[in-house]
Amino acid sequence: MSGRRRERGPWPHLRETTLTAALEADGKVLDAGQRATVQLLTGRRITRGVYLHGGVGRGKTWLGAEFFNALEVPKLRLHMHALLGQVNQVVASAQSGQPIGIDHAVARIVGDARLVFIDEFHVHDVGDAMLLRRVLPGLLSLDAGLLLTSNYPADGLLPDPLFHHTMVPVIEMIQSSLTEWQIPDGVDYRPLNAGDGRGAGFASGSWTVAGSPGPKAAGSSARVPVGFSGTRQLEVAAADPEAGELVAGFGQLCGAPVSVQDFLGLARTYSRWHLLTVPRPEEIDVQAFQRFAFLVDVLVDADLRLDVEAALPLHEWVRAAHLPRDADRFLSRLSLLGLGRTNTA
């Protein structure tokens, strides 16, 4: 994109052949629903942005990421949790007597980006919903195309009937400003492309059945700083910042009040995570299950390795009736892990 005057709006243009070639470069073949989505993203229909949703494993993040990567313009990609965390951090860092408004915080984060790609656009917390009601107008006021991906249609965001009304203003902004598009239902490709533990990043990790806790799970031996200021301490089994390795029991990471922002902060230091002593699903409460789902979200988005030691094989563990919200996406992502050996030592 040179200095040509744009007439259709801030959505950056990309040739369909360019995006298709990028998507199929490693031998993949687009199915009919994915090809239709490519045509939408690269067509003349879009002016402001796209709200892209669909079932798990249908390629929302993949399609969005390849579109993002192929564009030669200033751009910004953030996970939804990271966006809200950065907004809070910018506002909290304001000097006394010089407060920063949400819209100014958003503008500072986006900078000169011509495309803003926000993955996993959903919230389950009413506080995050209220913040999003102030963040989204700031994003829409900027001269940048906006690409949002979600497992939910816009009117299905924050499905809890007790709190859904808090998202109605956000839903209305999406529906009035962006082109909403559902990738047609089809194959969930994650299980087909996973399970050998030979990939990179998250997909190089493993799910191992541990008959008894490994030596690193015997007791806590380290504390790591968490939070915006780093003044809070989280107890873990072991941590090596130089090697980028973090070892923790399930109770330490998911049973304690650890936030998504804590996970995001730790992910900036630790690139290889070991999660030990994952219990049987019926032994996990709703809050711990949700934290586990959030942890997987963060590690998948950052493409960081996760090695799990659990009480059950993965194929048995995922059959539980007691599952977190967004269980389909969560379980589909876990299927990326290779199946390690059973440890009965």
Secondary structure, 3 states (H helix, E strand, C coil): CCCCCCCCCCCCCCCHHHHHHHHCCCCCCCCHHHHHHHHHHHCCCCCCEEEEECCCCCCHHHHHHHHHHHCCCCEEEEEHHHHHHHHHHHHHCCCCCCCCCHHHHHHHHHCCCCEEEEECCCCCCHHHHHHHHHHHHHHHCCCCEEEEEECCCHHHCCCCCCCHHHHHHHHHHHHHHCEEEECCCCCCCCHHHCCCCCCCHHHHCEEEEECCCCHHHCCCCEEEEECCCCCEEEEECEEECCCCEEEEEHHHHHHCCCCHHHHHHHHCCCCEEEEEEECCHHHCCHHHHHHHHHHHHHHHHHCCEEEEEECCCHHHHCCCCCCCCCHHHHHHHHCCCEECCCECC
